[in-house]
């Protein structure tokens, strides 16, 4: 079932005593807006969690395979596409010389049919074996914390040793030192968009959309690690338009979801320290509000 509606959504999630998205260029410190001190989580990090959830619940089987995953050899997937459309003959010779043509369009369509993340988020698939490019109907912004965050740094030690030479050292000398960075607490907000026009081009369906909402609601429940602390989806507010083109500007709808600290709270340390207000009584004509979680 193809989409016939535009969607705009607000995603709220929080972190407690964890690093929601480390910056490799800053010693894996939590990402920050240098001017305001607000925490950031990239769209790529959020998409990664959606991909992991879908791969987990769907068992990595078509039409829900995952294209971008750890140690995936992308050209091998491109080869599968050409074999799948019956054009194995094009795999002979120098792959880089193959340019455009009907075969590329067919291969791109095959990739969309089989890979959930390709038809959802899009992909550049022109590396080596050319399967073209796909512009995905689902787009996410960076998530930004509601309030400035403080990145705490913790020293950690190791009691075990790796070699006999280390074991012979005096007690206290063989403890490997390290650093761990956490955010004591942060509530983050991201915005997302679903285009019905692009969904028709990739084959993104109503079932795919339902799976996306499920992933956004439950993705942190299956992505636990000591480094990330406690992360939880706290709200998903979906504005559904009656038309493909849309019935109101996205920014005007996002402004209806107001998140602020409760009176008397100077240092928030839990979701209960915030109040979420949604102006849902006088929505623009043709717009309805859904809350999948």
N, C-alpha and C positions, 0 to 999 in steps of 0.2 A: 504494500500500500504506500503510494507516494505521498509526500507532505503537501498540504494545501494551505499551510499557515506559516507565518513568521513567528519566531519566538525570541524573546530577550529575557535573560535571567540573571539573578543575583545569587552568588554562592557565599555563604558564611562558614568559616571553619576556624578552629582555634588550636593552639599548641600550648602544652604545659611542660616545662622542664625538658625541652627538646630543641633540636635544630631543624626547622621545617624545610630549609633549602639553603645549603651551604654554598658559599662563593669560593670556587677554586682559586681565583685570583687574589683572595684575601685570607689565605690560610684556612679556608673552609668556615670562616665566620658566617653567621646568619646574614643574609643579604639585607642591606639597608639603603634607604634614601639618605645620602650623605648630608643633605641640607636640612631635612626635617627630622631624621631619626626614625621614621616609620619603617617597619619591616616590609620586605618584599618576598614574594614567591613567584617564580617565573611561570608563564603559561606552559612552558615545556615540562616543568616538574609536575604540574597538574595533569597534563595529558599523559605523562608516564604512568601515573597512578590509575587513570582510566584504562589505559592499555593493559596494565597488569591485572586489573579486576576482570576485564572482559576475557582475557586469555585464561584466567583461572576458572571462571564460571562456565565458559564455553569450550574448554578443553582444547583450544588452538585448532579447531576444526572449521573448514569452510562452511558458511560464509563469514566466519568470525575469527579467521586467523589474524595474527598481528604481524605487521610488516616491520615496524621499527621496534626491535627488542635487543636485549643484550647479546652481543657477539653474532648478530644476524649477518649473513653474507648476502647483501642485497642483490647482487648480480645473479645469484643462484635462484632467487625468487623471480627475477626478470626472465631467466631461462625457462622457468616453469610456465610463465605466461605465454611465451612463443610456442612451447610444446602444446600447451592447452588449446591454442587457436589453430593448431595444425600447421605451423610454420617453422618446424624444426630446421628446415633447410637454411633459414636465415641465420642460424647460429654458427654456421661454418665461416671460417675466415676471420678477418679483423672486425670485431664487434663495434669498435669506435667509428668505423666508416659508414655504419648504417644510419641513415638520416630519414626521419619522417616517413610518410607513406601510410597507406591503409593498415598495414600490419601493426604500426605503432598505435594507431587508434584502437585496433582490436585488442592489442596487448594491454592498453590502458584500461579498457572496459573489463577485461578479465581480472586485472588487479583490483578494480573496484568491487567486482562481484565477490571476490574471495577474501579480501582483507578489510576487516572492520575499520581499522584506523585510516586506511587510504580513503575510503568513501566518506569517512567522518571528518577527519582533519586535513585531508589532502596530503600530497607528497610530491617531491621531485624525484623522478625515477629515470633520469636520463644518464646515469652513471654507467659508462661502458655499454651495456646492452640497453638500448633505448626503449623505455615504456612510456615516455612522455611525462607530462606534469598534470597534477590534479589539484584544483583549488577546492578545499573542503568547505562544506556548508556550516560546520561548527567552528567557531572561533572564540578564543578566551583571551582576556586581558591578564596582565600581571595581577596577582593579589597583593593588596596593600593593607597593613595593619590599621585598625581604627585609631589607635593611639601610638605614639612613639614607643619603641621597645628598647630594652637594655640587653645587650649580649653579654652573658656571664661566661667567664673563662674558668675552667677547673683543671687542676693538675691531677694526673692519674699515674699510678705506678703499677709495675708488673712483678708479682712474686715469683713466677716461674722463670726459668732460664732456658736459653736455646742451645748452649754449648757447655762442655765440661769446664772450659776455661772460666766461663762466667760463674759456674757453680763454686769454684775454688776461691772466689773473692770474698772479702769480709762481708758479713751481714750488713745490709744497707747499701752496699756499693753496687749490687747487681740488680737493682730495681730500675728497669727502663722507664724513663719519664716520658710523659706525653701530655697533650692538651685536649680538652673536650669543651666545646662551646654550646651553650644552651640559651634559650629564651625562657625566663621564668614564667611568663604568660603573655600570650598575644592573640588577639582576635582579628582575623584577616577577612577581607572582602574582595571578591573577584566578580567581574561581569562577563557575561557570555552572550553569544548571538547564534541563531540558527536561521539560515536562509533557505526558503523553500525552492527558490530558483536554482541554487547550486545543488540542492538535494536531488533535484530531478536529473542533473547532469551526472551525478556520481552513483545514483541508486540508493541513497540514504533514505530509509523507509520509516514508517511509523513504529515498527518493531525496534529498529535501531535507536530511535529517539527514546523509547521506553527503557531500553537497555542503558542508554547514556544517563538518564535520570537515576536509574538504579545504581550505576557506577558512582556518580557524584555523591549520592547519599551514603554509600557503603564502602567507598574505596579505602578509607583510612582503617577500617576494621580488619583489613587483610594485608596491611602494609606496616605491621608493627616492627619496631627495632628500638634498641636502647638509645641510639643516636637521635631518633625523632621524638622521643618522649611519648606523651599522650596527645594524639591528634584526632580531632572529631569534627565531622560535619555538623554544623549547628543550625543550618537553615538553607533551603533552596526555594527561591521565590521566582516562579516562571510566569511571565506575561505572554499570553497567547493572543495573537492577532487573528481576526476573522479572515483576513486576506493574506495573500502571498506578499504583497507590497508592504503591508503594515498599516496600522490605523493611528499610530502616534509615534513621536520620536523616542528612541531608546533612552536618551538621557532624561527625558521627562518622566519616564516610568521608573528608572533607577532612583530618581530623587524621592520617590514615594516610599522607599525602604530606608528608614532612618535608624541608625545605630549610634547610641551614645551611652556614656557612663551614667549610672544612677547617681542621684544627688548624694553627696557625702562620701563618695568613693574617689580617693585621690590616686591610689595605686591599685589598678585592677589585677586580680589574681585568679579570677574564675569567670565563667560565662554569666553566672548569676550577678556579677557586678555591672552588667550591661542591660540595657533595655532596647528592644527592637520594636519599632512602631512601623506599621504598614498602612498607608492611606489607601484602603481598598474599597471605600464606600462610593466614591465618585470617579471611577475609572473612565477614561475616554470611551466613546462609543466604539464598539467592535473589539474591545480588549477585555480579557478576563484573566484572573489571577489563579494560578495553581500552586500548591505546595506539596510536591512529591514526598518531602520528608521534613 
